[in-house]
Amino acid sequence: MTEQQKIEAIANDIQDGIYGWTQKCGTEWQKWTYSLNQARKIYDGELIIQLNIDNE
């Protein structure tokens, strides 16, 4: 998997709400651009996400 593919996979997860937030307004292009920018930050380690997963 290339670096770009990894970033796009993270962006898809952001779009799906896996990280606890989704972009609620804007065009689909704006939402995808936002997700890609956030995914790049996550991939580069600039944005750390704490997932709270309850197994209850």
Steps between C-alpha positions, in 0.01 A plus 500: 500500500645837403508804727218661302286186526554493877394865529192435285409203720516723809292762315237236423488412869452868584214518251342197666523663842738244649705770673197650674423789270371564150481809286134603512488778244653591168513331164626145460824643359545721808431207733753281317762778503447550874533126559819479294654793688413343837624160380835652399535648850415165659744316273779750572437479875391864533149402609463229761160338535401327823235243419278399791374157414281341763467124495193495720 
